[in-house]
Amino acid sequence: MAVRIYKPTTPGRRQTSVDTFSDITKKAPERKLIKIKKKKGGRNASGHITVRHQGGGAKQYYRLIDYKRAQYDVPATVEAIEYDPNRNARIALITYTTGEKAYMIAPIGLQIGATVVSSLQRTEIQPGNRMPLKHIPLGSDIYDLELTPGKGGQMVRSAGALAKLMAFDGGKATVRMPSGEIRLIPEEASATIGQVSNPDAMNIRIGKAGRHRHMGIRPTVRGKAMNPNDHPHGGGEGSNPIGMKAPKTKWGKKALGVKTRKRNKYSDTMIIRSRKQKRRSN
């Protein structure tokens, strides 16, 4: 992928950069691997807004990504690299020798015509191949990582992300996540070799409000710009400060420096070092 920067012919163009899509080889998605994506505007079944700042946007089809890749030891050929409007990574259309087609998250360096395979045994260490952690060499870059064996990839799926396999001990693999967190994962859990494609996605500048609206993102209004009945920060004359001991959300809960993770979350025992500990050590 490459990033294109336009000449600043308008105020919007001055701050905008776009994706050239030079790595895309097929425009139209596979019809059997898409489904309708309904817009909900952040509202629940009662019509109440439960997630703010959502609504509108261009119509999209959802691509059915195969996170499990459960056709073990069946080689698949990469047919195309495609754009997915639902994620910032590229997806690859693969065709198994059985004739079945599927989508997978494409790693960096995956070429059309390449052969990828998913296996429960040790297989060739090359981008796109998938196998349990216990068969992957230490120090390897991995992505699309399972937390529970057989559940399918849940972690390390965004553009440019990679995790690193560090050690094995007692049936658990030690993995360093993209955030810097170091955690234990069952060595029977599977992962895909490589790094997620499209690492330049982080360099794209939206540039203007209109592009955000096309993405389905509505404006965010500051609490202190509202009335007292709309937000805890509202009211006052002119540019008044918050006027409280600590910032709060619209619903009155503290919003700054408050831990939101559950105290006794089940996965706490699997975390060796949190990402916040990494930041403090730097």
C-alpha positions in Angstrom: 0.0 0.0 0.0 1.1 3.6 -0.6 -0.3 6.8 0.7 -1.1 9.6 -1.7 -0.9 13.3 -0.6 -2.8 15.8 -2.8 -1.8 19.3 -3.6 -3.5 21.7 -1.1 -6.0 23.1 -3.6 -8.7 23.4 -1.0 -8.8 23.5 2.8 -10.0 19.9 2.9 -7.3 18.7 0.5 -4.6 20.4 2.6 -5.1 18.0 5.5 -6.1 14.9 3.5 -4.2 11.8 2.5 -5.7 8.7 0.9 -4.9 5.1 0.2 -3.8 4.4 -3.4 -5.1 0.8 -3.2 -2.1 -0.3 -5.3 -2.0 -3.7 -3.7 -5.7 -4.5 -4.5 -6.1 -7.0 -7.3 -9.9 -7.5 -7.4 -12.6 -4.9 -6.9 -15.9 -6.8 -6.6 -16.2 -9.1 -3.6 -17.1 -12.8 -3.9 -20.9 -12.9 -3.9 -21.2 -16.1 -1.8 -18.9 -14.7 0.9 -20.8 -11.5 1.7 -24.0 -10.6 3.6 -26.0 -7.5 4.2 -24.7 -5.2 6.9 -27.6 -3.5 8.6 -27.1 0.0 10.0 -28.4 0.5 13.6 -27.1 4.1 14.3 -25.9 3.1 17.7 -29.4 2.2 18.9 -30.7 -0.8 20.7 -33.9 -2.8 20.2 -35.8 -0.1 22.2 -34.6 2.7 19.9 -32.4 4.2 22.6 -28.9 5.4 21.7 -26.4 3.1 23.6 -23.3 3.9 21.4 -23.0 7.6 20.6 -21.5 9.1 17.5 -22.7 6.4 15.0 -25.1 6.8 12.1 -25.3 7.3 8.4 -22.3 6.3 6.2 -21.9 4.5 2.9 -23.6 1.2 2.4 -21.3 -1.8 3.0 -21.5 -5.6 2.7 -19.9 -7.6 5.4 -17.2 -10.0 4.2 -17.4 -13.5 5.9 -13.9 -14.0 7.1 -12.9 -17.6 8.0 -11.1 -17.1 11.3 -11.0 -20.9 12.1 -9.6 -22.2 8.8 -10.7 -25.6 9.8 -10.0 -27.4 6.5 -6.8 -28.9 7.9 -4.0 -30.1 5.6 -5.9 -29.0 2.5 -3.8 -26.6 0.4 -5.4 -23.4 -0.8 -4.3 -21.0 -3.5 -4.5 -17.2 -3.2 -6.8 -15.9 -5.9 -6.9 -12.2 -5.1 -6.1 -9.5 -2.5 -9.2 -7.4 -1.8 -10.3 -4.3 0.1 -12.6 -4.8 3.1 -14.6 -1.7 4.1 -15.1 -3.3 7.6 -11.4 -3.4 8.6 -8.2 -1.6 7.8 -6.3 -4.8 6.9 -6.5 -6.4 3.4 -8.2 -9.7 2.9 -7.2 -12.6 0.7 -9.6 -14.7 -1.4 -8.3 -18.3 -1.2 -9.6 -21.4 -3.1 -9.1 -24.9 -1.6 -8.3 -27.9 -3.7 -11.8 -29.1 -2.9 -13.1 -26.0 -4.8 -14.4 -24.2 -1.8 -13.6 -20.5 -1.5 -13.0 -18.4 1.7 -11.6 -15.1 2.9 -8.7 -14.8 5.3 -6.8 -11.8 6.7 -3.9 -11.2 4.4 -0.4 -11.0 5.8 2.4 -8.8 4.4 4.1 -10.4 1.4 1.3 -12.7 0.4 1.2 -13.0 -3.4 -1.4 -14.1 -5.8 -0.8 -17.8 -6.8 0.9 -18.6 -3.4 -0.2 -21.7 -1.6 -1.3 -21.5 2.1 -2.3 -24.3 4.4 -3.9 -24.7 7.8 -2.8 -27.7 9.9 -2.9 -29.2 13.4 0.6 -30.5 12.8 3.9 -28.7 12.0 3.9 -27.2 8.5 6.1 -24.8 6.5 6.9 -21.6 8.2 5.7 -19.0 5.7 3.3 -16.1 5.7 -0.3 -17.2 5.6 0.2 -20.7 7.0 -1.7 -21.6 10.2 -0.9 -24.1 12.9 -1.0 -24.5 16.7 1.5 -22.4 18.7 3.4 -25.4 19.9 4.6 -26.1 16.3 5.7 -22.5 15.7 9.4 -21.7 16.3 10.2 -19.2 19.1 10.7 -15.6 17.9 8.2 -16.0 15.0 5.9 -13.2 14.1 2.2 -14.3 14.3 -1.2 -12.8 14.0 -4.9 -13.9 14.0 -4.3 -15.5 17.3 -6.8 -17.8 19.2 -7.3 -17.4 22.9 -9.3 -20.6 23.2 -8.3 -23.6 21.0 -10.7 -24.1 18.1 -12.6 -20.9 18.7 -11.0 -19.0 15.8 -8.7 -16.0 15.7 -9.7 -13.2 18.1 -6.5 -11.2 18.7 -3.9 -9.3 16.5 -6.1 -8.7 13.5 -5.8 -5.0 12.7 -3.6 -3.6 10.0 0.2 -3.9 10.6 -0.3 -5.8 13.9 2.0 -8.7 14.9 2.6 -10.6 18.1 5.8 -12.5 18.9 6.1 -16.0 20.3 8.6 -15.9 23.3 8.5 -19.1 25.3 6.8 -22.3 26.2 6.2 -23.6 29.7 3.7 -26.1 31.2 1.4 -26.3 28.2 1.2 -22.5 27.8 2.9 -20.3 25.3 4.2 -16.8 26.3 3.2 -14.2 23.7 4.1 -10.6 23.5 1.1 -8.7 22.1 1.2 -5.6 19.9 0.3 -3.4 23.0 3.4 -4.7 24.8 1.3 -6.9 27.1 2.9 -10.3 27.8 0.4 -13.1 28.3 0.0 -16.8 28.4 -2.0 -18.7 25.8 -2.7 -22.4 25.5 -0.1 -23.9 23.2 -2.9 -25.8 21.4 -4.3 -22.5 20.2 -3.6 -21.7 16.6 -2.1 -18.6 15.0 -1.1 -17.5 11.5 2.5 -16.9 10.5 3.4 -13.3 9.5 2.3 -9.7 10.1 -1.1 -8.3 9.1 -1.1 -6.4 5.8 -1.5 -2.7 5.1 0.7 -1.3 7.9 0.5 2.2 6.3 -3.2 2.5 7.3 -2.1 4.4 10.4 -0.7 7.2 8.2 -4.0 8.0 6.5 -5.3 11.4 7.5 -9.1 11.8 7.3 -8.7 15.5 6.6 -12.3 16.7 6.7 -15.5 16.0 8.5 -17.3 14.7 5.4 -15.0 11.6 5.2 -15.9 10.7 8.7 -19.6 11.0 7.9 -19.1 8.6 5.0 -17.5 6.2 7.4 -20.6 6.3 9.6 -19.1 8.5 12.4 -21.2 11.4 13.6 -19.9 14.5 15.3 -18.7 14.5 18.9 -19.9 17.5 21.0 -18.0 18.5 24.1 -19.9 18.1 27.4 -19.1 21.7 28.5 -20.7 23.0 25.4 -24.0 21.4 26.4 -26.8 22.5 28.8 -26.8 21.2 32.4 -29.7 18.8 31.6 -27.7 17.2 28.8 -24.4 16.6 30.5 -22.7 16.9 33.9 -20.2 19.4 32.4 -23.0 21.6 30.9 -24.0 25.1 31.9 -22.2 28.1 33.2 -21.3 31.4 31.6 -18.7 31.5 28.9 -15.7 29.2 29.0 -16.2 27.9 32.5 -14.2 24.9 33.8 -15.8 21.6 34.7 -16.7 22.8 38.2 -16.5 19.3 39.6 -13.9 17.2 41.4 -13.3 15.0 38.4 -14.6 14.8 34.8 -17.7 12.7 34.3 -19.4 11.0 31.5 -22.8 12.1 30.2 -24.3 9.6 32.6 -22.4 10.8 35.7 -19.7 8.2 35.9 -16.1 9.3 36.4 -14.3 9.5 33.1 -10.6 10.2 33.7 -8.0 7.9 35.2 -10.7 5.4 36.3 -10.0 1.7 35.8 -12.7 0.0 33.7 -11.4 -3.5 33.8 -13.2 -5.9 36.2 -11.2 -6.6 39.4 -11.4 -10.4 39.1 -11.5 -10.9 35.4 -11.0 -14.6 34.4 -8.0 -13.8 32.2 -6.0 -11.9 34.8 -4.1 -15.0 35.7 -2.9 -15.3 32.1 -1.3 -11.8 32.0 2.3 -11.8 33.0 2.9 -8.1 32.3 0.4 -5.5 31.4 0.9 -2.9 28.7 0.8 -0.2 31.4 3.7 -1.8 33.2 5.6 -1.6 30.0 4.9 2.1 29.7 6.1 2.8 33.3 9.4 1.0 32.7 10.2 3.1 29.7 
